[in-house]
């Protein structure tokens, strides 16, 4: 299977796989449409603003109630900014595989972002 997606500026992304990916119904994603990064949503085979995949279970394996998940390592995305960025507002969305809002979440969520200079 090969997927090709074009961005508005005509750049192409090609992704090849021998199998169709299986997406869990127990997963969610963090999307940030206000930053300058670009990722690829493999479910839609289109460019996206998804930053990170988060499971819908806790570090201890719980799948219901109050869940706490902390990744064992940080993930960094290149923002492709050539100048210093002044961020006045960030919009962070928790979305499903199809990038619709997760409507079945309850309680509070905390999202921690860590910014660093590119190495």
Biopython code that builds the backbone (N, CA, C, O; Angstrom):
import numpy as np
from Bio.PDB.StructureBuilder import StructureBuilder

atoms = [
    (1, "UNK", "N", (0.853, -1.177, 0.000)),
    (1, "UNK", "CA", (0.000, 0.000, 0.000)),
    (1, "UNK", "C", (0.890, 1.229, 0.000)),
    (1, "UNK", "O", (1.850, 1.302, 0.767)),
    (2, "UNK", "N", (0.590, 2.163, -0.827)),
    (2, "UNK", "CA", (1.338, 3.417, -0.858)),
    (2, "UNK", "C", (0.358, 4.557, -0.721)),
    (2, "UNK", "O", (-0.700, 4.549, -1.351)),
    (3, "UNK", "N", (0.697, 5.539, 0.095)),
    (3, "UNK", "CA", (-0.151, 6.708, 0.250)),
    (3, "UNK", "C", (0.620, 7.943, -0.150)),
    (3, "UNK", "O", (1.779, 8.106, 0.233)),
    (4, "UNK", "N", (0.005, 8.795, -0.901)),
    (4, "UNK", "CA", (0.637, 10.044, -1.304)),
    (4, "UNK", "C", (-0.293, 11.172, -0.901)),
    (4, "UNK", "O", (-1.476, 11.154, -1.240)),
    (5, "UNK", "N", (0.230, 12.147, -0.184)),
    (5, "UNK", "CA", (-0.566, 13.302, 0.227)),
    (5, "UNK", "C", (0.151, 14.557, -0.234)),
    (5, "UNK", "O", (1.376, 14.645, -0.146)),
    (6, "UNK", "N", (-0.598, 15.515, -0.721)),
    (6, "UNK", "CA", (-0.013, 16.788, -1.151)),
    (6, "UNK", "C", (-0.426, 17.881, -0.187)),
    (6, "UNK", "O", (-1.577, 17.951, 0.242)),
    (7, "UNK", "N", (0.522, 18.725, 0.144)),
    (7, "UNK", "CA", (0.222, 19.882, 0.982)),
    (7, "UNK", "C", (-0.136, 21.049, 0.076)),
    (7, "UNK", "O", (-0.036, 20.960, -1.148)),
    (8, "UNK", "N", (-0.549, 22.132, 0.692)),
    (8, "UNK", "CA", (-0.947, 23.313, -0.070)),
    (8, "UNK", "C", (0.199, 23.858, -0.915)),
    (8, "UNK", "O", (-0.039, 24.423, -1.983)),
    (9, "UNK", "N", (1.429, 23.699, -0.457)),
    (9, "UNK", "CA", (2.564, 24.209, -1.222)),
    (9, "UNK", "C", (3.152, 23.146, -2.161)),
    (9, "UNK", "O", (4.298, 23.268, -2.592)),
    (10, "UNK", "N", (2.385, 22.124, -2.471)),
    (10, "UNK", "CA", (2.697, 21.083, -3.457)),
    (10, "UNK", "C", (3.816, 20.142, -3.033)),
    (10, "UNK", "O", (4.332, 19.409, -3.877)),
    (11, "UNK", "N", (4.213, 20.128, -1.771)),
    (11, "UNK", "CA", (5.183, 19.141, -1.316)),
    (11, "UNK", "C", (4.506, 17.780, -1.249)),
    (11, "UNK", "O", (3.310, 17.703, -0.966)),
    (12, "UNK", "N", (5.242, 16.711, -1.502)),
    (12, "UNK", "CA", (4.675, 15.366, -1.475)),
    (12, "UNK", "C", (5.263, 14.560, -0.330)),
    (12, "UNK", "O", (6.445, 14.685, -0.008)),
    (13, "UNK", "N", (4.429, 13.735, 0.279)),
    (13, "UNK", "CA", (4.858, 12.774, 1.276)),
    (13, "UNK", "C", (4.464, 11.417, 0.732)),
    (13, "UNK", "O", (3.314, 11.238, 0.331)),
    (14, "UNK", "N", (5.367, 10.457, 0.701)),
    (14, "UNK", "CA", (5.039, 9.108, 0.280)),
    (14, "UNK", "C", (5.346, 8.159, 1.418)),
    (14, "UNK", "O", (6.416, 8.218, 2.024)),
    (15, "UNK", "N", (4.397, 7.286, 1.701)),
    (15, "UNK", "CA", (4.550, 6.305, 2.765)),
    (15, "UNK", "C", (4.187, 4.949, 2.192)),
    (15, "UNK", "O", (3.136, 4.793, 1.571)),
    (16, "UNK", "N", (5.045, 3.977, 2.398)),
    (16, "UNK", "CA", (4.816, 2.645, 1.870)),
    (16, "UNK", "C", (4.691, 1.647, 3.007)),
    (16, "UNK", "O", (5.398, 1.741, 4.010)),
    (17, "UNK", "N", (3.794, 0.699, 2.846)),
    (17, "UNK", "CA", (3.605, -0.345, 3.839)),
    (17, "UNK", "C", (3.088, -1.593, 3.141)),
    (17, "UNK", "O", (2.355, -1.509, 2.155)),
    (18, "UNK", "N", (3.474, -2.741, 3.659)),
    (18, "UNK", "CA", (2.970, -4.000, 3.113)),
    (18, "UNK", "C", (1.613, -4.374, 3.688)),
    (18, "UNK", "O", (0.899, -5.197, 3.116)),
    (19, "UNK", "N", (1.260, -3.778, 4.804)),
    (19, "UNK", "CA", (-0.001, -4.087, 5.463)),
    (19, "UNK", "C", (-0.747, -2.811, 5.802)),
    (19, "UNK", "O", (-0.145, -1.765, 6.043)),
    (20, "UNK", "N", (-2.062, -2.914, 5.817)),
    (20, "UNK", "CA", (-2.871, -1.782, 6.250)),
    (20, "UNK", "C", (-2.742, -1.664, 7.767)),
    (20, "UNK", "O", (-2.918, -2.660, 8.469)),
    (21, "UNK", "N", (-2.441, -0.478, 8.292)),
    (21, "UNK", "CA", (-2.272, -0.348, 9.744)),
    (21, "UNK", "C", (-3.588, -0.563, 10.484)),
    (21, "UNK", "O", (-4.665, -0.242, 9.980)),
    (22, "UNK", "N", (-3.477, -1.106, 11.675)),
    (22, "UNK", "CA", (-4.634, -1.318, 12.537)),
    (22, "UNK", "C", (-4.596, -0.246, 13.606)),
    (22, "UNK", "O", (-3.601, -0.108, 14.317)),
    (23, "UNK", "N", (-5.674, 0.515, 13.723)),
    (23, "UNK", "CA", (-5.740, 1.583, 14.712)),
    (23, "UNK", "C", (-6.633, 1.157, 15.862)),
    (23, "UNK", "O", (-7.776, 0.745, 15.659)),
    (24, "UNK", "N", (-6.112, 1.258, 17.044)),
    (24, "UNK", "CA", (-6.858, 0.893, 18.228)),
    (24, "UNK", "C", (-7.975, 1.887, 18.475)),
    (24, "UNK", "O", (-7.840, 3.077, 18.189)),
    (25, "UNK", "N", (-9.084, 1.386, 19.013)),
    (25, "UNK", "CA", (-10.147, 2.293, 19.428)),
    (25, "UNK", "C", (-9.806, 2.903, 20.780)),
    (25, "UNK", "O", (-10.522, 3.782, 21.260)),
    (26, "UNK", "N", (-8.725, 2.449, 21.399)),
    (26, "UNK", "CA", (-8.306, 2.941, 22.701)),
    (26, "UNK", "C", (-7.113, 3.876, 22.579)),
    (26, "UNK", "O", (-6.183, 3.792, 23.381)),
    (27, "UNK", "N", (-7.120, 4.741, 21.617)),
    (27, "UNK", "CA", (-6.019, 5.680, 21.454)),
    (27, "UNK", "C", (-6.568, 7.069, 21.160)),
    (27, "UNK", "O", (-7.699, 7.220, 20.701)),
    (28, "UNK", "N", (-5.771, 8.050, 21.424)),
    (28, "UNK", "CA", (-6.138, 9.438, 21.145)),
    (28, "UNK", "C", (-4.864, 10.166, 20.731)),
    (28, "UNK", "O", (-3.761, 9.639, 20.870)),
    (29, "UNK", "N", (-5.029, 11.364, 20.229)),
    (29, "UNK", "CA", (-3.896, 12.121, 19.723)),
    (29, "UNK", "C", (-3.960, 13.557, 20.225)),
    (29, "UNK", "O", (-5.043, 14.096, 20.455)),
    (30, "UNK", "N", (-2.792, 14.174, 20.392)),
    (30, "UNK", "CA", (-2.698, 15.592, 20.715)),
    (30, "UNK", "C", (-2.436, 16.327, 19.406)),
    (30, "UNK", "O", (-1.480, 16.024, 18.692)),
    (31, "UNK", "N", (-3.291, 17.289, 19.101)),
    (31, "UNK", "CA", (-3.141, 18.098, 17.888)),
    (31, "UNK", "C", (-2.956, 19.547, 18.306)),
    (31, "UNK", "O", (-3.634, 20.036, 19.211)),
    (32, "UNK", "N", (-2.032, 20.231, 17.638)),
    (32, "UNK", "CA", (-1.779, 21.648, 17.929)),
    (32, "UNK", "C", (-1.779, 22.429, 16.616)),
    (32, "UNK", "O", (-0.737, 22.551, 15.973)),
    (33, "UNK", "N", (-2.934, 22.959, 16.211)),
    (33, "UNK", "CA", (-3.005, 23.674, 14.941)),
    (33, "UNK", "C", (-2.314, 25.035, 14.942)),
    (33, "UNK", "O", (-2.168, 25.645, 13.882)),
    (34, "UNK", "N", (-1.886, 25.522, 16.102)),
    (34, "UNK", "CA", (-1.282, 26.853, 16.165)),
    (34, "UNK", "C", (0.239, 26.859, 16.049)),
    (34, "UNK", "O", (0.833, 27.937, 16.008)),
    (35, "UNK", "N", (0.894, 25.695, 15.993)),
    (35, "UNK", "CA", (2.341, 25.648, 15.808)),
    (35, "UNK", "C", (2.678, 25.394, 14.343)),
    (35, "UNK", "O", (1.801, 25.059, 13.548)),
    (36, "UNK", "N", (3.946, 25.555, 13.993)),
    (36, "UNK", "CA", (4.370, 25.504, 12.591)),
    (36, "UNK", "C", (4.818, 24.124, 12.124)),
    (36, "UNK", "O", (5.283, 23.985, 10.993)),
    (37, "UNK", "N", (4.689, 23.105, 12.960)),
    (37, "UNK", "CA", (5.105, 21.754, 12.570)),
    (37, "UNK", "C", (4.114, 21.157, 11.574)),
    (37, "UNK", "O", (3.010, 21.668, 11.386)),
    (38, "UNK", "N", (4.533, 20.073, 10.946)),
    (38, "UNK", "CA", (3.621, 19.324, 10.090)),
    (38, "UNK", "C", (3.924, 17.845, 10.277)),
    (38, "UNK", "O", (5.080, 17.423, 10.218)),
    (39, "UNK", "N", (2.886, 17.071, 10.500)),
    (39, "UNK", "CA", (3.032, 15.632, 10.634)),
    (39, "UNK", "C", (2.133, 14.971, 9.601)),
    (39, "UNK", "O", (1.551, 15.647, 8.752)),
    (40, "UNK", "N", (2.023, 13.666, 9.674)),
    (40, "UNK", "CA", (1.218, 12.938, 8.706)),
    (40, "UNK", "C", (0.236, 12.049, 9.446)),
    (40, "UNK", "O", (0.644, 11.228, 10.267)),
    (41, "UNK", "N", (-1.043, 12.198, 9.171)),
    (41, "UNK", "CA", (-2.068, 11.343, 9.741)),
    (41, "UNK", "C", (-2.201, 10.134, 8.817)),
    (41, "UNK", "O", (-2.780, 10.226, 7.735)),
    (42, "UNK", "N", (-1.661, 9.008, 9.255)),
    (42, "UNK", "CA", (-1.664, 7.811, 8.412)),
    (42, "UNK", "C", (-3.064, 7.245, 8.203)),
    (42, "UNK", "O", (-3.314, 6.596, 7.187)),
    (43, "UNK", "N", (-3.976, 7.475, 9.134)),
    (43, "UNK", "CA", (-5.342, 6.981, 8.975)),
    (43, "UNK", "C", (-6.040, 7.701, 7.828)),
    (43, "UNK", "O", (-6.819, 7.093, 7.092)),
    (44, "UNK", "N", (-5.765, 8.993, 7.674)),
    (44, "UNK", "CA", (-6.368, 9.782, 6.600)),
    (44, "UNK", "C", (-5.438, 9.942, 5.410)),
    (44, "UNK", "O", (-5.855, 10.400, 4.346)),
    (45, "UNK", "N", (-4.172, 9.563, 5.589)),
    (45, "UNK", "CA", (-3.130, 9.735, 4.579)),
    (45, "UNK", "C", (-3.053, 11.188, 4.094)),
    (45, "UNK", "O", (-2.961, 11.466, 2.898)),
    (46, "UNK", "N", (-3.094, 12.097, 5.067)),
    (46, "UNK", "CA", (-3.048, 13.528, 4.781)),
    (46, "UNK", "C", (-2.128, 14.232, 5.774)),
    (46, "UNK", "O", (-1.926, 13.742, 6.885)),
    (47, "UNK", "N", (-1.576, 15.364, 5.387)),
    (47, "UNK", "CA", (-0.816, 16.165, 6.353)),
    (47, "UNK", "C", (-1.705, 16.558, 7.526)),
    (47, "UNK", "O", (-2.920, 16.697, 7.386)),
    (48, "UNK", "N", (-1.082, 16.734, 8.671)),
    (48, "UNK", "CA", (-1.843, 16.957, 9.892)),
    (48, "UNK", "C", (-1.071, 17.878, 10.820)),
    (48, "UNK", "O", (0.065, 18.255, 10.532)),
    (49, "UNK", "N", (-1.681, 18.234, 11.916)),
    (49, "UNK", "CA", (-1.037, 18.989, 12.981)),
    (49, "UNK", "C", (-0.974, 18.151, 14.258)),
    (49, "UNK", "O", (-0.810, 18.691, 15.352)),
    (50, "UNK", "N", (-1.105, 16.835, 14.115)),
    (50, "UNK", "CA", (-0.989, 15.935, 15.256)),
    (50, "UNK", "C", (0.451, 15.960, 15.749)),
    (50, "UNK", "O", (1.395, 15.896, 14.963)),
    (51, "UNK", "N", (0.598, 16.054, 17.066)),
    (51, "UNK", "CA", (1.925, 16.087, 17.671)),
    (51, "UNK", "C", (2.308, 14.762, 18.307)),
    (51, "UNK", "O", (3.474, 14.368, 18.279)),
    (52, "UNK", "N", (1.324, 14.073, 18.884)),
    (52, "UNK", "CA", (1.670, 12.935, 19.723)),
    (52, "UNK", "C", (0.474, 12.011, 19.864)),
    (52, "UNK", "O", (-0.669, 12.466, 19.917)),
    (53, "UNK", "N", (0.734, 10.730, 19.923)),
    (53, "UNK", "CA", (-0.294, 9.722, 20.175)),
    (53, "UNK", "C", (-0.286, 9.397, 21.659)),
    (53, "UNK", "O", (0.770, 9.138, 22.238)),
    (54, "UNK", "N", (-1.453, 9.410, 22.270)),
    (54, "UNK", "CA", (-1.547, 9.050, 23.692)),
    (54, "UNK", "C", (-2.490, 7.858, 23.839)),
    (54, "UNK", "O", (-3.554, 7.831, 23.221)),
    (55, "UNK", "N", (-2.112, 6.888, 24.642)),
    (55, "UNK", "CA", (-3.004, 5.747, 24.857)),
    (55, "UNK", "C", (-4.149, 6.131, 25.781)),
    (55, "UNK", "O", (-4.064, 7.119, 26.510)),
    (56, "UNK", "N", (-5.194, 5.363, 25.748)),
    (56, "UNK", "CA", (-6.321, 5.617, 26.646)),
    (56, "UNK", "C", (-6.300, 4.585, 27.759)),
    (56, "UNK", "O", (-7.297, 3.925, 28.052)),
    (57, "UNK", "N", (-5.123, 4.469, 28.372)),
    (57, "UNK", "CA", (-4.939, 3.645, 29.553)),
    (57, "UNK", "C", (-3.814, 4.274, 30.363)),
    (57, "UNK", "O", (-3.073, 5.112, 29.850)),
    (58, "UNK", "N", (-3.685, 3.883, 31.603)),
    (58, "UNK", "CA", (-2.682, 4.494, 32.473)),
    (58, "UNK", "C", (-1.370, 3.726, 32.420)),
    (58, "UNK", "O", (-1.287, 2.658, 31.813)),
    (59, "UNK", "N", (-0.343, 4.283, 33.064)),
    (59, "UNK", "CA", (0.943, 3.582, 33.154)),
    (59, "UNK", "C", (0.797, 2.244, 33.871)),
    (59, "UNK", "O", (1.573, 1.322, 33.622)),
    (60, "UNK", "N", (-0.184, 2.131, 34.756)),
    (60, "UNK", "CA", (-0.393, 0.882, 35.494)),
    (60, "UNK", "C", (-1.318, -0.085, 34.754)),
    (60, "UNK", "O", (-1.564, -1.190, 35.236)),
    (61, "UNK", "N", (-1.835, 0.319, 33.582)),
    (61, "UNK", "CA", (-2.680, -0.578, 32.788)),
    (61, "UNK", "C", (-4.172, -0.385, 32.974)),
    (61, "UNK", "O", (-4.963, -1.078, 32.335)),
    (62, "UNK", "N", (-4.580, 0.547, 33.841)),
    (62, "UNK", "CA", (-6.014, 0.816, 34.029)),
    (62, "UNK", "C", (-6.618, 1.373, 32.749)),
    (62, "UNK", "O", (-5.971, 2.152, 32.049)),
    (63, "UNK", "N", (-7.849, 0.985, 32.436)),
    (63, "UNK", "CA", (-8.516, 1.469, 31.231)),
    (63, "UNK", "C", (-9.771, 2.278, 31.533)),
    (63, "UNK", "O", (-10.501, 2.642, 30.611)),
    (64, "UNK", "N", (-10.035, 2.562, 32.790)),
    (64, "UNK", "CA", (-11.222, 3.329, 33.157)),
    (64, "UNK", "C", (-10.938, 4.110, 34.433)),
    (64, "UNK", "O", (-9.954, 3.856, 35.128)),
    (65, "UNK", "N", (-11.819, 5.066, 34.728)),
    (65, "UNK", "CA", (-11.615, 5.896, 35.910)),
    (65, "UNK", "C", (-10.562, 6.954, 35.656)),
    (65, "UNK", "O", (-10.304, 7.324, 34.510)),
    (66, "UNK", "N", (-9.953, 7.441, 36.731)),
    (66, "UNK", "CA", (-8.883, 8.433, 36.591)),
    (66, "UNK", "C", (-7.641, 7.741, 36.040)),
    (66, "UNK", "O", (-7.124, 6.801, 36.643)),
    (67, "UNK", "N", (-7.170, 8.215, 34.893)),
    (67, "UNK", "CA", (-6.016, 7.611, 34.241)),
    (67, "UNK", "C", (-4.853, 8.593, 34.250)),
    (67, "UNK", "O", (-5.043, 9.790, 34.038)),
    (68, "UNK", "N", (-3.666, 8.091, 34.493)),
    (68, "UNK", "CA", (-2.462, 8.908, 34.430)),
    (68, "UNK", "C", (-1.474, 8.182, 33.537)),
    (68, "UNK", "O", (-1.106, 7.039, 33.808)),
    (69, "UNK", "N", (-1.041, 8.848, 32.468)),
    (69, "UNK", "CA", (-0.043, 8.265, 31.576)),
    (69, "UNK", "C", (1.090, 9.249, 31.404)),
    (69, "UNK", "O", (0.868, 10.421, 31.100)),
    (70, "UNK", "N", (2.299, 8.774, 31.599)),
    (70, "UNK", "CA", (3.490, 9.585, 31.362)),
    (70, "UNK", "C", (4.429, 8.773, 30.482)),
    (70, "UNK", "O", (4.835, 7.668, 30.841)),
    (71, "UNK", "N", (4.768, 9.331, 29.332)),
    (71, "UNK", "CA", (5.673, 8.635, 28.413)),
    (71, "UNK", "C", (7.037, 8.471, 29.051)),
    (71, "UNK", "O", (7.474, 9.326, 29.822)),
    (72, "UNK", "N", (7.713, 7.374, 28.732)),
    (72, "UNK", "CA", (9.027, 7.113, 29.329)),
    (72, "UNK", "C", (10.122, 7.990, 28.724)),
    (72, "UNK", "O", (11.183, 8.153, 29.326)),
    (73, "UNK", "N", (9.881, 8.551, 27.552)),
    (73, "UNK", "CA", (10.858, 9.464, 26.951)),
    (73, "UNK", "C", (10.143, 10.567, 26.194)),
    (73, "UNK", "O", (8.984, 10.416, 25.807)),
    (74, "UNK", "N", (10.833, 11.666, 25.985)),
    (74, "UNK", "CA", (10.247, 12.818, 25.298)),
    (74, "UNK", "C", (10.307, 12.626, 23.787)),
    (74, "UNK", "O", (11.204, 11.963, 23.265)),
    (75, "UNK", "N", (9.344, 13.214, 23.103)),
    (75, "UNK", "CA", (9.317, 13.227, 21.643)),
    (75, "UNK", "C", (9.404, 14.676, 21.205)),
    (75, "UNK", "O", (8.661, 15.524, 21.700)),
    (76, "UNK", "N", (10.310, 14.967, 20.274)),
    (76, "UNK", "CA", (10.475, 16.337, 19.799)),
    (76, "UNK", "C", (10.128, 16.412, 18.319)),
    (76, "UNK", "O", (10.483, 15.530, 17.537)),
    (77, "UNK", "N", (9.433, 17.470, 17.953)),
    (77, "UNK", "CA", (9.098, 17.732, 16.553)),
    (77, "UNK", "C", (9.798, 19.004, 16.114)),
    (77, "UNK", "O", (9.883, 19.968, 16.875)),
    (78, "UNK", "N", (10.294, 19.009, 14.902)),
    (78, "UNK", "CA", (10.925, 20.202, 14.343)),
    (78, "UNK", "C", (9.825, 21.187, 13.953)),
    (78, "UNK", "O", (8.931, 20.848, 13.177)),
    (79, "UNK", "N", (9.888, 22.388, 14.483)),
    (79, "UNK", "CA", (8.885, 23.409, 14.166)),
    (79, "UNK", "C", (9.239, 24.194, 12.904)),
    (79, "UNK", "O", (8.435, 24.991, 12.422)),
    (80, "UNK", "N", (10.431, 23.971, 12.373)),
    (80, "UNK", "CA", (10.884, 24.611, 11.133)),
    (80, "UNK", "C", (10.870, 26.137, 11.221)),
    (80, "UNK", "O", (10.677, 26.815, 10.212)),
    (81, "UNK", "N", (11.070, 26.669, 12.406)),
    (81, "UNK", "CA", (11.126, 28.124, 12.542)),
    (81, "UNK", "C", (12.572, 28.573, 12.380)),
    (81, "UNK", "O", (13.480, 27.994, 12.976)),
    (82, "UNK", "N", (12.778, 29.597, 11.578)),
    (82, "UNK", "CA", (14.128, 30.108, 11.359)),
    (82, "UNK", "C", (14.459, 31.247, 12.318)),
    (82, "UNK", "O", (15.632, 31.551, 12.536)),
    (83, "UNK", "N", (13.453, 31.870, 12.884)),
    (83, "UNK", "CA", (13.648, 32.960, 13.845)),
    (83, "UNK", "C", (13.068, 32.549, 15.190)),
    (83, "UNK", "O", (12.325, 31.573, 15.294)),
    (84, "UNK", "N", (13.424, 33.312, 16.214)),
    (84, "UNK", "CA", (12.875, 33.070, 17.537)),
    (84, "UNK", "C", (11.351, 33.195, 17.494)),
    (84, "UNK", "O", (10.815, 34.088, 16.839)),
    (85, "UNK", "N", (10.665, 32.304, 18.190)),
    (85, "UNK", "CA", (9.198, 32.323, 18.204)),
    (85, "UNK", "C", (8.694, 32.946, 19.500)),
    (85, "UNK", "O", (9.196, 32.646, 20.583)),
    (86, "UNK", "N", (7.711, 33.804, 19.376)),
    (86, "UNK", "CA", (6.981, 34.313, 20.528)),
    (86, "UNK", "C", (5.602, 33.697, 20.469)),
    (86, "UNK", "O", (4.832, 33.971, 19.549)),
    (87, "UNK", "N", (5.291, 32.874, 21.438)),
    (87, "UNK", "CA", (4.012, 32.161, 21.441)),
    (87, "UNK", "C", (3.070, 32.856, 22.410)),
    (87, "UNK", "O", (3.311, 32.884, 23.616)),
    (88, "UNK", "N", (1.993, 33.416, 21.869)),
    (88, "UNK", "CA", (0.988, 34.086, 22.692)),
    (88, "UNK", "C", (-0.155, 33.150, 23.064)),
    (88, "UNK", "O", (-0.794, 33.312, 24.103)),
    (89, "UNK", "N", (-0.396, 32.189, 22.215)),
    (89, "UNK", "CA", (-1.534, 31.291, 22.439)),
    (89, "UNK", "C", (-1.257, 29.946, 21.788)),
    (89, "UNK", "O", (-0.759, 29.880, 20.665)),
    (90, "UNK", "N", (-1.580, 28.883, 22.498)),
    (90, "UNK", "CA", (-1.500, 27.537, 21.939)),
    (90, "UNK", "C", (-2.875, 26.903, 22.017)),
    (90, "UNK", "O", (-3.537, 26.960, 23.054)),
    (91, "UNK", "N", (-3.294, 26.308, 20.938)),
    (91, "UNK", "CA", (-4.532, 25.537, 20.947)),
    (91, "UNK", "C", (-4.129, 24.076, 20.936)),
    (91, "UNK", "O", (-3.449, 23.630, 20.012)),
    (92, "UNK", "N", (-4.530, 23.335, 21.933)),
    (92, "UNK", "CA", (-4.243, 21.904, 22.010)),
    (92, "UNK", "C", (-5.560, 21.149, 22.019)),
    (92, "UNK", "O", (-6.442, 21.424, 22.832)),
    (93, "UNK", "N", (-5.683, 20.196, 21.108)),
    (93, "UNK", "CA", (-6.900, 19.409, 20.986)),
    (93, "UNK", "C", (-6.583, 17.947, 21.262)),
    (93, "UNK", "O", (-5.524, 17.461, 20.867)),
    (94, "UNK", "N", (-7.474, 17.247, 21.925)),
    (94, "UNK", "CA", (-7.377, 15.793, 22.062)),
    (94, "UNK", "C", (-8.367, 15.215, 21.069)),
    (94, "UNK", "O", (-9.575, 15.421, 21.184)),
    (95, "UNK", "N", (-7.838, 14.482, 20.085)),
    (95, "UNK", "CA", (-8.659, 14.018, 18.972)),
    (95, "UNK", "C", (-8.545, 12.511, 18.779)),
    (95, "UNK", "O", (-7.623, 11.868, 19.279)),
    (96, "UNK", "N", (-9.507, 11.969, 18.042)),
    (96, "UNK", "CA", (-9.516, 10.560, 17.656)),
    (96, "UNK", "C", (-8.655, 10.368, 16.408)),
    (96, "UNK", "O", (-8.089, 11.327, 15.883)),
    (97, "UNK", "N", (-8.562, 9.140, 15.944)),
    (97, "UNK", "CA", (-7.787, 8.820, 14.743)),
    (97, "UNK", "C", (-8.224, 9.639, 13.540)),
    (97, "UNK", "O", (-7.392, 10.032, 12.722)),
    (98, "UNK", "N", (-9.531, 9.904, 13.421)),
    (98, "UNK", "CA", (-10.043, 10.678, 12.286)),
    (98, "UNK", "C", (-9.990, 12.186, 12.531)),
    (98, "UNK", "O", (-10.532, 12.966, 11.748)),
    (99, "UNK", "N", (-9.345, 12.587, 13.603)),
    (99, "UNK", "CA", (-9.137, 13.983, 14.005)),
    (99, "UNK", "C", (-10.408, 14.709, 14.435)),
    (99, "UNK", "O", (-10.441, 15.940, 14.448)),
    (100, "UNK", "N", (-11.449, 13.966, 14.785)),
    (100, "UNK", "CA", (-12.605, 14.568, 15.447)),
    (100, "UNK", "C", (-12.288, 14.632, 16.941)),
    (100, "UNK", "O", (-11.518, 13.818, 17.452)),
    (101, "UNK", "N", (-12.881, 15.596, 17.635)),
    (101, "UNK", "CA", (-12.626, 15.743, 19.060)),
    (101, "UNK", "C", (-13.047, 14.495, 19.818)),
    (101, "UNK", "O", (-14.076, 13.892, 19.514)),
    (102, "UNK", "N", (-12.238, 14.104, 20.818)),
    (102, "UNK", "CA", (-12.609, 13.010, 21.723)),
    (102, "UNK", "C", (-13.718, 13.540, 22.627)),
    (102, "UNK", "O", (-13.463, 14.378, 23.491)),
    (103, "UNK", "N", (-14.918, 13.068, 22.440)),
    (103, "UNK", "CA", (-16.070, 13.566, 23.209)),
    (103, "UNK", "C", (-16.395, 12.684, 24.409)),
    (103, "UNK", "O", (-17.247, 13.034, 25.226)),
    (104, "UNK", "N", (-15.721, 11.543, 24.517)),
    (104, "UNK", "CA", (-16.061, 10.612, 25.597)),
    (104, "UNK", "C", (-15.104, 10.707, 26.786)),
    (104, "UNK", "O", (-15.082, 9.815, 27.633)),
    (105, "UNK", "N", (-14.318, 11.775, 26.855)),
    (105, "UNK", "CA", (-13.413, 11.975, 27.985)),
    (105, "UNK", "C", (-14.138, 12.748, 29.086)),
    (105, "UNK", "O", (-14.992, 13.591, 28.812)),
    (106, "UNK", "N", (-13.785, 12.447, 30.329)),
    (106, "UNK", "CA", (-14.377, 13.142, 31.464)),
    (106, "UNK", "C", (-13.276, 13.597, 32.395)),
    (106, "UNK", "O", (-12.173, 13.052, 32.378)),
    (107, "UNK", "N", (-13.574, 14.598, 33.208)),
    (107, "UNK", "CA", (-12.606, 15.068, 34.183)),
    (107, "UNK", "C", (-11.632, 16.055, 33.573)),
    (107, "UNK", "O", (-11.986, 16.811, 32.669)),
    (108, "UNK", "N", (-10.411, 16.048, 34.066)),
    (108, "UNK", "CA", (-9.392, 17.002, 33.641)),
    (108, "UNK", "C", (-8.254, 16.274, 32.944)),
    (108, "UNK", "O", (-7.982, 15.104, 33.212)),
    (109, "UNK", "N", (-7.603, 16.988, 32.054)),
    (109, "UNK", "CA", (-6.412, 16.472, 31.382)),
    (109, "UNK", "C", (-5.315, 17.509, 31.493)),
    (109, "UNK", "O", (-5.575, 18.712, 31.470)),
    (110, "UNK", "N", (-4.102, 17.038, 31.612)),
    (110, "UNK", "CA", (-2.934, 17.910, 31.644)),
    (110, "UNK", "C", (-2.012, 17.492, 30.513)),
    (110, "UNK", "O", (-1.683, 16.314, 30.373)),
    (111, "UNK", "N", (-1.600, 18.450, 29.716)),
    (111, "UNK", "CA", (-0.672, 18.199, 28.624)),
    (111, "UNK", "C", (0.569, 19.047, 28.897)),
    (111, "UNK", "O", (0.470, 20.258, 29.091)),
    (112, "UNK", "N", (1.720, 18.411, 28.909)),
    (112, "UNK", "CA", (2.971, 19.109, 29.174)),
    (112, "UNK", "C", (3.774, 19.156, 27.881)),
    (112, "UNK", "O", (4.047, 18.121, 27.273)),
    (113, "UNK", "N", (4.147, 20.355, 27.467)),
    (113, "UNK", "CA", (4.992, 20.536, 26.287)),
    (113, "UNK", "C", (6.372, 20.980, 26.741)),
    (113, "UNK", "O", (6.508, 21.761, 27.683)),
    (114, "UNK", "N", (7.381, 20.480, 26.070)),
    (114, "UNK", "CA", (8.762, 20.850, 26.383)),
    (114, "UNK", "C", (9.397, 21.349, 25.096)),
    (114, "UNK", "O", (9.443, 20.624, 24.103)),
    (115, "UNK", "N", (9.885, 22.579, 25.108)),
    (115, "UNK", "CA", (10.528, 23.176, 23.937)),
    (115, "UNK", "C", (12.024, 23.238, 24.165)),
    (115, "UNK", "O", (12.478, 23.503, 25.278)),
    (116, "UNK", "N", (12.787, 22.995, 23.119)),
    (116, "UNK", "CA", (14.236, 23.130, 23.194)),
    (116, "UNK", "C", (14.775, 23.590, 21.846)),
    (116, "UNK", "O", (14.105, 23.486, 20.818)),
    (117, "UNK", "N", (15.987, 24.095, 21.877)),
    (117, "UNK", "CA", (16.661, 24.466, 20.622)),
    (117, "UNK", "C", (17.011, 23.193, 19.859)),
    (117, "UNK", "O", (17.310, 22.153, 20.447)),
    (118, "UNK", "N", (16.967, 23.302, 18.552)),
    (118, "UNK", "CA", (17.319, 22.172, 17.698)),
    (118, "UNK", "C", (18.801, 21.862, 17.851)),
    (118, "UNK", "O", (19.629, 22.773, 17.850)),
    (119, "UNK", "N", (19.133, 20.613, 17.980)),
    (119, "UNK", "CA", (20.527, 20.196, 18.116)),
    (119, "UNK", "C", (21.205, 20.138, 16.777)),
    (119, "UNK", "O", (22.387, 19.805, 16.697)),
]
sb = StructureBuilder()
sb.init_structure("model")
sb.init_model(0)
sb.init_chain("A")
sb.init_seg("    ")
for serial, (resi, resn, name, xyz) in enumerate(atoms, 1):
    if name == "N":
        sb.init_residue(resn, " ", resi, " ")
    sb.init_atom(name, np.array(xyz, "f"), 0.0, 1.0, " ", f" {name:<3s}", serial, name[0])
structure = sb.get_structure()
